[in-house]
């Protein structure tokens, strides 16, 4: 059995997309286009590389 974190990361992205574009309300929908990208970059960087809470390497 192969273990990876693809499901939790995929679920996270689907949840953000659903909240922003389907529900179209709340704080995620009210964010500018760049804000969710910054938040998701930090979250995914943390789950992929175990560096939660740090700025992405590209910034």
C-alpha contacts under 8 A as a table, 3 or more apart, distances in Angstrom:
res1	aa1	res2	aa2	distance
4	X	7	X	7.76
5	X	8	X	5.69
5	X	9	X	6.35
5	X	47	X	7.94
6	X	9	X	5.25
6	X	10	X	5.90
7	X	10	X	5.05
7	X	11	X	5.95
8	X	11	X	5.05
8	X	12	X	6.08
9	X	12	X	5.03
9	X	13	X	6.32
9	X	44	X	7.14
9	X	47	X	7.94
10	X	13	X	5.19
10	X	14	X	6.16
11	X	14	X	5.10
11	X	15	X	6.05
12	X	15	X	5.15
12	X	16	X	6.31
13	X	16	X	5.21
13	X	17	X	6.14
14	X	17	X	5.09
14	X	18	X	5.97
15	X	18	X	5.09
15	X	19	X	6.05
16	X	19	X	5.14
16	X	20	X	6.07
16	X	28	X	7.50
17	X	20	X	5.22
17	X	21	X	5.88
17	X	22	X	7.52
18	X	21	X	5.54
18	X	22	X	5.01
18	X	23	X	6.50
19	X	22	X	5.97
19	X	23	X	5.19
19	X	24	X	6.51
19	X	25	X	7.41
19	X	26	X	7.98
19	X	28	X	6.63
19	X	29	X	6.78
20	X	23	X	6.26
20	X	24	X	5.28
20	X	25	X	7.08
20	X	28	X	5.55
20	X	29	X	4.30
21	X	24	X	5.20
21	X	29	X	7.00
23	X	29	X	7.96
24	X	29	X	5.33
25	X	28	X	7.36
25	X	29	X	5.28
25	X	30	X	6.96
26	X	29	X	5.63
26	X	30	X	6.32
27	X	30	X	5.04
27	X	31	X	6.39
28	X	31	X	5.42
28	X	36	X	7.24
31	X	34	X	7.80
31	X	35	X	5.88
31	X	36	X	6.87
32	X	35	X	5.55
32	X	36	X	7.53
33	X	36	X	6.55
33	X	37	X	7.21
34	X	37	X	5.21
34	X	38	X	6.35
35	X	38	X	5.25
35	X	39	X	6.34
36	X	39	X	5.06
36	X	40	X	5.89
37	X	40	X	5.18
37	X	41	X	5.91
38	X	41	X	5.17
38	X	42	X	6.40
39	X	42	X	5.38
39	X	43	X	6.27
40	X	43	X	4.98
40	X	44	X	5.87
41	X	44	X	5.31
41	X	45	X	5.83
41	X	56	X	6.60
42	X	45	X	5.10
42	X	46	X	6.11
42	X	52	X	6.86
42	X	53	X	6.86
42	X	54	X	6.81
42	X	55	X	6.17
42	X	56	X	5.83
43	X	46	X	5.15
43	X	47	X	6.36
43	X	52	X	6.58
43	X	53	X	7.82
44	X	47	X	5.09
44	X	48	X	5.90
45	X	48	X	5.21
45	X	49	X	5.66
45	X	50	X	7.19
45	X	51	X	6.50
45	X	52	X	6.93
45	X	56	X	6.65
46	X	49	X	5.41
46	X	50	X	4.62
46	X	51	X	4.30
46	X	52	X	3.81
46	X	53	X	7.01
46	X	54	X	7.71
47	X	50	X	5.42
47	X	51	X	7.33
47	X	52	X	6.96
51	X	54	X	6.03
55	X	59	X	6.92
56	X	59	X	5.81
